[in-house]
Amino acid sequence: MKKLLLILLVGLFVVPAANAAIVTYGWEDGGTILTSYGDIIATNVGAPDPVHGGERSLYLLDQAASGTPEVFVAWVVGLTDGDEVTANIWRYDTTPSASPSCRIWGGYTSVGGTIDDYAGSAGGNSDYGPGTGWDQTSYTWTFDSDEGARDGLTIKVRTYSNLGDFVWVDDLEVIYPDGTTAHIPQGASPVEESTWGGIKALYR
């Protein structure tokens, strides 16, 4: 019992690192994605489609005959070696151990480039989810500038499915270094964007 209590107390104090900023986005303003790769359709939807928080979510329809299409839901620029970026997002499918499913993935962009200036894969998680409705997945990247050639990190949702399959995602949260810039879908108004100092002030 004491061990369980200790674990719970530690969990309560898992917080963003100092000098970190947070941006959250739940598709409430009607936005969709920043861009995409491969044949995939992204649509802002509401009930009766599954929604995790609020009244809207993002519906992803796989249109690819082959390959792994993906949508870009955030882009952090101004990063340097060793910077950490964490993304959390809720996803929905009801197909345990089968397609469709999705996971978080990352990619690098070149210095001074656009979101489409791909400069290598940043990898992502290996978790495809339980396929029993909504679950939250997350990943933390440690930035590698490739000797100064890149300064951006794209955060993507990759679908693993067959042509015509679909999933939903909602309630994105990105934790990134203060002083860098995080872009989220067009027209978005972040639910929260603040420095770690501002977050701590809320609890004084």
C-alpha positions as CSV (number, residue, x, y, z in Angstrom):
1,M,0.0,0.0,0.0
2,K,2.8,2.4,0.9
3,K,4.5,1.6,-2.4
4,L,1.4,2.3,-4.4
5,L,0.9,5.6,-2.5
6,L,4.5,6.7,-3.3
7,I,3.9,6.0,-7.0
8,L,0.7,8.0,-7.0
9,L,2.4,10.9,-5.2
10,V,5.3,10.9,-7.7
11,G,2.9,10.9,-10.6
12,L,1.2,14.0,-9.2
13,F,4.5,15.9,-9.5
14,V,5.5,14.9,-13.0
15,V,5.6,18.4,-14.6
16,P,7.2,20.1,-17.6
17,A,10.8,21.0,-17.3
18,A,11.8,24.5,-16.4
19,N,11.7,27.0,-19.2
20,A,9.2,25.0,-21.1
21,A,6.1,26.2,-22.9
22,I,2.8,24.3,-23.5
23,V,0.3,24.6,-26.3
24,T,-2.9,22.6,-26.4
25,Y,-5.4,22.2,-29.3
26,G,-8.7,20.4,-29.4
27,W,-10.0,21.3,-32.9
28,E,-12.7,23.4,-31.3
29,D,-12.2,26.3,-33.7
30,G,-12.8,24.3,-36.9
31,G,-9.1,23.9,-37.9
32,T,-7.8,20.6,-39.3
33,I,-4.0,20.1,-40.0
34,L,-0.9,22.0,-41.0
35,T,-0.2,19.7,-44.0
36,S,-0.1,16.0,-44.9
37,Y,1.9,13.4,-46.7
38,G,0.4,10.6,-48.7
39,D,-3.3,10.0,-49.5
40,I,-5.3,11.0,-46.5
41,I,-8.3,13.2,-45.8
42,A,-8.5,15.2,-42.6
43,T,-11.9,16.6,-41.5
44,N,-13.0,18.5,-38.4
45,V,-16.1,16.8,-37.0
46,G,-18.5,16.7,-34.1
47,A,-21.1,14.4,-32.7
48,P,-22.2,11.8,-33.6
49,D,-18.5,11.2,-34.4
50,P,-16.4,10.3,-31.4
51,V,-15.1,13.4,-29.5
52,H,-12.8,13.2,-26.5
53,G,-13.0,16.7,-25.1
54,G,-15.2,19.7,-26.0
55,E,-17.4,19.3,-29.1
56,R,-15.0,18.7,-32.0
57,S,-12.3,16.2,-33.0
58,L,-10.2,15.3,-36.1
59,Y,-11.3,12.5,-38.4
60,L,-8.7,10.9,-40.6
61,L,-9.7,8.8,-43.6
62,D,-7.0,6.7,-45.2
63,Q,-7.1,7.0,-49.0
64,A,-3.7,5.3,-49.7
65,A,-3.6,2.1,-51.7
66,S,-0.2,1.5,-50.1
67,G,2.3,3.2,-47.8
68,T,1.7,5.0,-44.5
69,P,0.0,8.4,-44.9
70,E,0.4,11.0,-42.1
71,V,-1.0,14.4,-41.1
72,F,1.1,17.2,-39.5
73,V,-0.5,18.5,-36.4
74,A,2.3,20.7,-35.0
75,W,5.7,22.1,-36.0
76,V,8.2,23.5,-33.5
77,V,11.0,25.7,-34.9
78,G,14.1,27.3,-33.4
79,L,15.3,24.1,-31.7
80,T,18.9,23.3,-30.9
81,D,20.8,20.1,-30.0
82,G,19.5,18.5,-26.8
83,D,16.1,20.4,-26.7
84,E,13.2,18.2,-25.7
85,V,9.7,18.3,-27.3
86,T,6.9,16.1,-26.0
87,A,3.5,15.5,-27.6
88,N,0.4,14.0,-26.1
89,I,-2.7,13.2,-28.1
90,W,-5.9,11.2,-27.7
91,R,-6.8,8.7,-30.4
92,Y,-9.8,6.5,-31.1
93,D,-10.3,3.2,-32.9
94,T,-12.3,0.1,-32.0
95,T,-10.2,-2.6,-33.6
96,P,-7.9,-4.4,-31.0
97,S,-4.7,-5.8,-32.5
98,A,-5.9,-4.9,-36.1
99,S,-6.1,-2.0,-38.4
100,P,-7.0,0.8,-38.4
101,S,-4.7,2.3,-35.8
102,C,-2.4,5.3,-35.5
103,R,0.6,6.6,-33.6
104,I,2.7,9.7,-33.1
105,W,5.7,10.3,-35.4
106,G,8.2,13.1,-35.9
107,G,10.3,14.5,-38.7
108,Y,13.0,17.2,-39.0
109,T,12.9,20.3,-41.1
110,S,15.9,22.2,-42.4
111,V,17.2,25.6,-41.0
112,G,15.2,28.4,-42.6
113,G,13.0,26.0,-44.4
114,T,9.2,25.4,-44.5
115,I,7.3,22.6,-43.0
116,D,7.7,20.7,-46.2
117,D,11.5,20.9,-46.2
118,Y,12.0,17.3,-44.9
119,A,15.4,16.8,-43.3
120,G,15.1,13.3,-41.9
121,S,12.9,11.1,-39.6
122,A,12.8,11.8,-35.9
123,G,11.1,8.5,-35.1
124,G,8.2,8.1,-32.8
125,N,6.4,5.6,-30.5
126,S,5.8,1.9,-31.2
127,D,2.4,2.0,-29.5
128,Y,-0.6,1.4,-31.7
129,G,-3.1,1.5,-28.9
130,P,-5.6,-1.0,-27.4
131,G,-8.2,-0.4,-30.0
132,T,-11.0,-0.1,-27.4
133,G,-12.0,3.5,-27.9
134,W,-10.2,6.6,-26.6
135,D,-6.6,6.3,-25.2
136,Q,-3.8,8.8,-24.8
137,T,-0.4,8.3,-26.4
138,S,2.7,10.4,-26.1
139,Y,6.3,10.7,-27.2
140,T,9.3,12.8,-26.3
141,W,12.0,13.7,-28.8
142,T,15.5,14.9,-28.0
143,F,16.4,17.2,-30.8
144,D,19.4,16.5,-33.1
145,S,20.4,19.4,-35.4
146,D,22.6,17.3,-37.6
147,E,25.5,19.7,-37.0
148,G,23.3,22.8,-37.5
149,A,21.5,21.7,-40.7
150,R,18.1,21.6,-39.1
151,D,16.1,23.5,-36.5
152,G,12.5,22.3,-36.8
153,L,10.5,19.3,-35.6
154,T,7.2,18.2,-37.2
155,I,4.7,16.3,-35.1
156,K,2.6,13.9,-37.1
157,V,-0.2,11.3,-36.7
158,R,0.5,8.3,-38.9
159,T,-2.3,5.9,-39.8
160,Y,-1.7,2.2,-40.1
161,S,-4.6,0.9,-42.0
162,N,-6.2,-0.1,-45.3
163,L,-7.8,2.0,-48.0
164,G,-11.0,3.5,-46.6
165,D,-10.2,2.9,-42.9
166,F,-10.6,5.8,-40.5
167,V,-9.6,6.9,-37.0
168,W,-10.1,10.0,-34.8
169,V,-7.7,12.1,-32.7
170,D,-8.4,14.9,-30.2
171,D,-6.8,17.0,-27.4
172,L,-3.3,17.6,-28.6
173,E,-0.7,18.9,-26.1
174,V,2.8,19.9,-27.1
175,I,5.5,20.8,-24.5
176,Y,8.4,22.6,-26.0
177,P,11.4,24.8,-25.0
178,D,10.5,28.4,-24.1
179,G,12.0,30.7,-26.7
180,T,11.2,28.4,-29.7
181,T,8.0,28.6,-31.7
182,A,5.2,26.0,-32.0
183,H,2.8,26.1,-34.9
184,I,-0.6,24.4,-34.7
185,P,-3.3,24.1,-37.4
186,Q,-4.5,27.2,-39.3
187,G,-7.0,29.3,-37.4
188,A,-6.2,27.7,-34.1
189,S,-6.5,29.5,-30.8
190,P,-4.5,27.6,-28.2
191,V,-6.5,26.6,-25.1
192,E,-3.3,27.2,-23.1
193,E,0.1,28.6,-24.0
194,S,2.4,29.7,-21.2
195,T,5.9,29.5,-19.8
196,W,6.6,27.1,-16.9
197,G,6.9,30.1,-14.6
198,G,3.3,31.0,-15.5
199,I,2.1,27.5,-14.9
200,K,3.8,27.4,-11.4
201,A,2.1,30.8,-10.6
202,L,-1.3,29.1,-11.0
203,Y,-0.6,26.9,-8.0
204,R,0.8,29.4,-5.5
